[in-house]
Amino acid sequence: MIKGRDERDATTFESENIKLEKIKKIVIGIPKLKLGEKKIWDLILEKVKDSGFIVKEIDIKHIDLGVQTYYPIVFTEFFSGTRKFDGRRYGKKIEEVCGEEVLRRILGGKEITKAEFAGRYYRKALSAKKLIADEFEKAFKEVDVIITPTMPLLPWGFDKKLSVEEEYAADALTCLANIAGIPAVSIPAGKIEGLPVGMQILGKRFNENKILSLAREFEEK
């Protein structure tokens, strides 16, 4: 429904329909730097190795900077994008009616874009984004897809309160696709201690067909 080019969105492209295919041969990359809990990675590695596909360990530098790169960009662009909700057109300022997390991002973006910083943190984050994107592009010359856990930690119960920093750190693996500008999909991988674990498949740009086809292969095994 959302494929193809939108004349009102300059970031969209012409694209073909997704046609799932039978994956017979593929090289799966596993990052050497394994962010998060070892037992989660062990489950993912076991599932990948049992798949029968070729598995290769790859070195992707700077992925440990994903969260620190992602949030300054998100905060800055979120702040910029919400300035139109200033109360003049829609009746109320967004700061007056939004939830806690939205307000946190607005205030964070406002702080980052203060005149005395002159965009310094935003530009540094964009530089780091380019470094990470280049690392992924280099990795995809060795492998067809990259697989990681979806989350670096197990789901926490309602009785456990994480700090804001800990909650943001939980995005360490999912924010990488956004930073690198590549497609990714998450599927169930199994359970640890009765808790669900997700597996994330990342692919080259415009390679949605391959990652969705591979996701189906794993779900059917």
N, C-alpha and C positions, 0 to 999 in steps of 0.2 A: 504493500500500500504506500510506503514512503520512499520507494526506490526512484531513481532518476533525478533529473534536474528540476529545480524549482526556480522560476524566473525571479522570485523575490528573495532568494537565498544564494549568495555568491559562493558559498562553501559546498554546494551540491554539484553532482556530476551525473552525466548520462551513465546508465548501467543496465546490464541484462538481467533477466529473471534468474532467480536462484534455482538451480537444478541439482538436487542432491545426487551424488555419484557414489559408486562402490569404491572405497579406498583399498587398493591392493598393495601399493608400495609407497611408503612415506618415511621421511627422516624426522624424528621428534627430538627437539633440543630441550635439555634440562639445564637451567642456570647453575653454575658452580656455586655462586653466592646464594645460599638458601635462607631467605628471610623468614623468621618465624619459628614455630615449634617443630622439633625434629620428628616427632611422631606423626605429624601431619604430612610432612615431606615423605616419610617412609611409606605411608599409605599410598600417596600419589605415585611414588616410584614403583611400588609393587604393581599397581594397576597398569602403569605404562609398560613395564617390562613384560607383563603377562599378555599384552596386546598382540605380540608377535611382530610389531613394527620395529624398525631400526631406531635405537635410542643413542643419542650423543650428548655428552656433557659439553656445555659451551660457556664461554666467559663473556658476560655482559657487564661492562663496567658502569659504575655510577647508579645502578638501580636502587642502591640503599639510600639515595638522595631523592627518591620519588616523592615522598610526602612533603619534604621541605621545598621541592620544586613546584609541586602541584598546587598547594594551598595559597601561596602568594599570588599566583596567576589567577586562581579562582576568585579569591577575595577581591583583587583589583578589578577584574572584569565584572564580577557580581555587583560591586559598588557602582561601577560605571553604568551598567545596564539597568539599575533600579532608580537612577536619578530622574527618569521620566515620571515616576510615581511620586510626585512632589506635592500632591494635594490640589493642584490647580485644575487638572483635567478629571481626576477620578474621585475627588472629594476628600480623601485623607492621605496623609503621608504614609508610605509603606512602613516607616519606623513605628508608627502609632498602632498598627494592626497586625504586624507580622509575628511569627513565632520566635522562640529563643534562638534557634540555629540560624534562621534567616538574619536576625538582628546581629548575631555574632559575626556573620560574614560581611554584613554592611559596615559594621564598625571596624572590623579588621581591614577591609579595603580602604575605608576612610583614613585609617591610621597609616597604612602603607603608602598612600598617594599624597600625603601631606607635602606641602611645598618644600619644606626643608629636606625631604628625602629625594625630591626631584626624580621620582621613578627609579631610584637606584636599585631597590629590592626587586621590583618588577622586572627590570632589565636583566638582573643577575639570574632570576628564575627562568627567563626566556633563554638565556645562554645555556643554563643547565638543561633545559628542555631540549635544546638542539643537540647537546652532547649525548643525552639518553636516546633520542631518536636516531642519531647516527650509529650508536652502538647496536640498536635493534636491526637497523638496515644492514649492518655488517654481519650480524648473526644470521640473518635470513639468507645470506649467501652460502651458509654451511648447512642449514636445516630448512625444512618446509614449514614447520610450525614449532612453537615453543609452548611448553606446558608447565604450569605452576599450580600450587594450591590457590583457591580463590581467596581465602582468608589466611593470615599468618598465625591465627590462634583459634581455639575452639569457641563455639558460641557460649556466651556467659548468661547465667540465669538472671531472673528479675531481682534476686536477692543480692546481686553484685553490682556495685556502682563503679563504672570506669570514669576516670578523669577525662576531660576534653582532649587532652594530649593523647591518652591511650586510645580513645575512640578514633581519632584521626589517624593514629599509627596503624589501626586495623585496615586502613585503605592502602597499605604499602604495596600490595601486589595488584589490586584492581586499578589503581590510578596510572599504572605504567602504560596501559593501552591508550589512555587519553593523552598522556604526555607524548608518546611516540606517534600518535595519529594512525593507529592500526586497529583492525577489528579484533574482538575477543568474545568468547562465549563461555558461560559457566554451566557445568552439569554436575549432578550428584556423583560422588566418588566412593561413598561408603560411610561407615560410622566408626567413631572412636569413643569408647566408653558410653555408647548409646547416643552420641551426639553426631549430627550430620556434618560431613566434610565435603566441600565443593572442589572441583577440578576446573582450572581455567585454561582454555586453549586460545593462544594468540597467533595470528597469522599476518602475512604481508598485507600491505595496502591493497584494497579491492579484491581480497582473496577470501571473501565471506563464504563463497561456495565450498571451499576446501575445509574451512574450520567447522562449518555446519555439517558437512558430510562426515568428517571425522568424529564430531560429537555424537552423531547418530550411530556410528560404528561402535563407539565406547558404550553407549546406552544399550545397545543390543547384545553386547558380550555378556 
